[in-house]
């Protein structure tokens, strides 16, 4: 990250109005009082299984290197395990961008090019995407939406990633600007705002778009991210055949369904029985689908009107369903700290490998039902 970009982001933080500072300060005091203190952001804490209150903190921390990672060969994309375009991994960081998923956001543009897509709860039963790019590019991306607490915690294992979004709660905006281990590509402030544009075929805020090239141009970093998963062409023993998986009522009460297509060799995404397509009419699909069952709790701020955000806890451990090659395994996910990549395991404790290709991670609250069709 360049020194100039750091100074610009610090300057933005210092331009807070007195009223914003008071509001943010009162919010933090109320949260600390309610939770009896706070652990540091991205600090180690109790695992998901521990019967202790989950704690938040809103203090920015210095950069920490990703832990427990294995280097990827220079000719394989670190986030997909597939051969890199031109035989060499591009010298650029991971780019995580927030894409809307409410009805007004659909159909989206660019998700089909992402290496990894995370679907996470935003608020009020609405989900949003954190789409991560590295090897592949998207000439158009959007609609770009606002940041949530979960976003930078997911990206903490990506080394020094870029987080691209369009504003948010002022406290979150300014906290992200102080995180030294990522580049803050907030579209609501310079220099990030110059990388975005508004279209005339939609109304605000659902008309903000960008491209991977525009966002990567903001940051001079050249280091690719560490791999987030392990990949193998061979299907490991222990997987069971599956034709589909349904997360019941996951997106605003609508079932999210992934169905295996032998014809295309991938899992295809549906809302109930309707194909989920991008703006070109192409159905969204993934070589791997990981359903990560997570603990959630209400965030400290109202994100939409009077509706408070939903924060997903992605460190610790929990149940995981892994789908690849028309098969599945119900095992577990483990992530000792936010700076560790998520490990996937069979019930017997052996590591699970994904098939080379793109991956969708459904971060599903433990209160939702998952149904697997054989």
N, C-alpha and C positions, 0 to 999 in steps of 0.2 A: 504494500500500500504506500502511495507516495506521501511525502511530508506535506505537500500542498493540500492534498485531499483531506488529510487529518486536520490541518488548520481550518479549512473551510467548514468541516463538520463541527469543530469546536466552536467556531464563530456562530454557527446556527444555534447551537445550544445556548450560547450566551445571550442570544437575542430574544429569549423568552420574555414575555411581558410579566409585570409583577403579579397580575391576576393568575396567569398560568402557573407561576412558581408557587403561589399560595395554594391553588387547587391541588397541584401535584404533591405539595408537602403535606397537606391535610389528608389526602388519600393514602399516602404512605404511613402516616401516623395511625390512621384508623386501622389499616391492615395489620400493622405491627401489634397494635393493642389487641386486635381480635385473635391473633395467632401466637401471642406470647413471645415475640421476637422473630427473627428471620434468619435463615441460612443464606449464604452468599449465592447469587445467581450462578448457575452451573456448578455449584459445589456438590460434593458427595453427600448423601443423606440416606435415610432409611429406604430399604427396597420397597417395591410395590406391595410385597406380601406382608410387610411389617404392619402391625396394628398400632400405628402411631399417626398423629395428625400430619398431613402433608403441608409443607411450609413453602411459602413464597419469599422471595427477596427481590428488591428492585435496585440493588447496587451493582453497577457495572464492574466487571473484574478484568484484570490484565489477561493478555493472550495466554493460552495454554495449548501445547501441542496435542494433536490427536493421539490417543493411546491404543495399545493392543491392535495395531494394524500390520498388515502384510503388504509389501510393495507389489504393485502390479507390473508385469513385463511391459517394456516401453512400446511394444507393438499392439497391446491389448487395451481397450478402453477401460479405465479403472471402475466405472460405474455400471458397466454392462458385461464385461468379460468378452466382448466381441472384438474382431480385428479393427484397429483404428483406421479412420479414413487416410489413405495415402501411406499406410504402414507405420505411422508414428503418432502417438498421442499428442494432441494440440497443447502448446505451452500456454495454458490459461487455467484459471481456478474454476471451481464449481460455481454455477450461477443458480441460486434458488429464487424463484419468482412467485408471488402470490397471484393466483387466478381465481376469479369468482366462480361459484357454482350454485347460486340461487337461480330461479327461473329466468330472471332478466339477464343473467350472464350467459345463458346457453343460447345457441351453441358457441363454445369457446373456439379459439384459434391457437394452434401451436402445441397443444398437449401431446399430439401424436409423435412429436420429435424429441420429447424429453427422455433422458436416460432413466430417471426415477421420478415417480409422481407419488406424493403423499396426500391422502385425503384425510382432513382433520376437521373436528368440530369447530365451528366459529361461535355461534350463539343461537339460541332458540331453535335448535334442531337443524340449522343450516350448516352445510359443510362447505369448505373451501379447499383449494388445491395449493400445495407448495410443489411446483414443478422444478426439477433440478436438471440442468444441462451441463455438459462438459465436452464430450466428443462430437455431439451433433448440434446443429444450429436450427433456429426457427426464424424465418424472415418476418413473421408477424406473430405477436404474442398478446393475448388479452382475452377478456378485459382484466386489467390489473386492478387489484383491490388492496385494502389496507392490511397492516401487519397485526399479528396476534402473538401472545406470549409464547405459544408453542413453537412458533417458526424458528427463532434463533436457537432454541434448545434442540430441535431436530438437526439443524445445520452445524452444531458445535463439533461434530465428529468429522467434518469435511475439511479440516485444516484451516485455511484462510479463505472462506467462500465469499461470494457477493450475495447480499440479501436485497432483492428488488421488490418494491411495494409502493403503494400510494397512500402515504400518511397513515393516520390512525390516532388512537388516544395520545394526547400530547406527551404523557409520561412515557409511553412505549417509544414514541418517536425519538425522544431525547435519550432514553436508555440505550436504544440500538446505536445511536450516534456515538456513544461512549464505549462501545464494545470494540476493543482494539484488535480482536482476532477475526473480524469480518469487515467487508467494505459495505458501507451504508449507501445503497442506491435508492434512496427515498425520492419518489417522483414529485413530492410536494415542496422540495427545497432545492436550490442550486447546490452543486452542479447536476445532481441527478435529474432534476425536472426537465432538463434539455434533451434527455434521452427518450422522452415519451411524447405522444401526440394524441389528439382527440379526433375521433371519426364523426362524420355527419349522419351516419345511418343508425346511431343509437343516442340515447340521452344520458347525461351524466348521472351517476358516476360510472355507468356501465359502458362508457365509450373511450376509455383510456387504454392505449395500446403502445407497444414498443417492439423491439426485436432483440435477439441475443447479441447481435453485432453492436447495437447501440449501447447495451448495458456493459458488455465486455470492454468497450472503448473507454469507459469511465475509469477503469482500474488498470494500473500498470503491472499488476502481479502476473507471474508466469508459471507458478507451480500448480500442477494438477492435484486434485484431491486424492487422498488414500481410498482404496476400495472400501465399500460399505458391506459387501456380501462376498461369499465364496462361490465360485462358479465351476461347473463340471458338465461336460457333454453327456456323461453317463448318468442315468437315473439310479439313485442308490437303492439298495434293498431296504424295505420298510415302507415305501410309498404304496398307496392303495389307489386303484382307479377311481376317478370322479368325473362326472359330466358337467357339473355346475355347482356354484356356491351362492347362497343368498344371505345378505345381511338385512334382516327384517326391519323395515321402517327406518333405515339409516339416514336417508337424505330427505328431511322434511316429511317424514312419515311414509316415504315411498321406498319400496324394496330396491336395493342395489344388487344386481345379479351379474355374475361372471359365468359364461358358458364356454366350454371347450369346443373349439372348432378344429376338427382334423384337417379340413380343407385348407385352412390358413396356418395351421400349426401354432395357434395362440388362443388365449382366453379373450372372449369378446364381451364388452360391457353393455348392460341393459339397465334401464329404469323400468322395473316391473317387467313387462313383455315388450317394451319399446327399445329398439337399438339406440344407444347413446352415441351420437355422431358429432363430429366437429363441424366447423362452418363450411367445409367443402362437401359435407355429406358422407365422409368416410367414418365408419364405425370405429370407436376407440378400442384398442386391444393391447394386451400385454403378454409377453412370454412367461412372466412370473407374476403371481398375485400373492401377497403376504398379508394376512389379516392379523394385525397386532392388537390384542385385547388390552386396553389400557384403563387405568384409573383416571377419573376426571373430577374436577371440582370447579365451582364458579369462580371466575376471576374477580378482581377488585373493582372493575370499572364497567359501566354500562357501555356496550359497544354499539348497540343499535337502539335508539330511543331509550327505553327503560330496561332493555334486556341486557343482562350481564354476559360477558364472554364465558366460554367454556375452555378451560385449560386442560390439556392432555399431558399426563406424566409419562414421559418416554425414557426414564431410567429405572433401574431395578429389574424386575422380571415379571413374566406373565404368560398366558396361553397364546400360542401362535398357530395359525393354520397356514401351511405353505402349499401352493398349487403350481405345478409345472408339468409340462408334457402330458396333460390329461390325467394326472395323478395328484394326490394330496397326502399330507402328513399333518396330524395334529400333535404338536409338540410344545415347545416353549421358546420365548425370546428372552435374552438377557443383555443388559447394558449397565455395567457397574457404575459408570458416571456418564454425564452428558457428552464428554469428550471421547467416549468409546463408541465405535460402530456397534450396531445391534447384531448380536450373535443369534443364530437360529439353531435349534437343537431338536433331535428326535426325543421321544419319551425316554429312551435308554441313555440319554446324555451325549450321544454322538452328534457332531456338527452336521447340519443340513446344507447341501450345496444347491444353488439355483442353476437353472439352465442359462447359458449365455443369451443376453438380450435385455430388453427393457423390463422394468419392474414397477408395479403399482403396490403401494403399501396403504392398506385401509386401516387407519387408526381408530378402532371401534371401541367405544365405552363398554365396560364389562356388563352393563345393564341391557345390552342388545343381544338378540339371539342370532346365531349363525347356523344355517342349515346347509348341509352338504348332500348333493344328489349323486348317487353312484351310477 
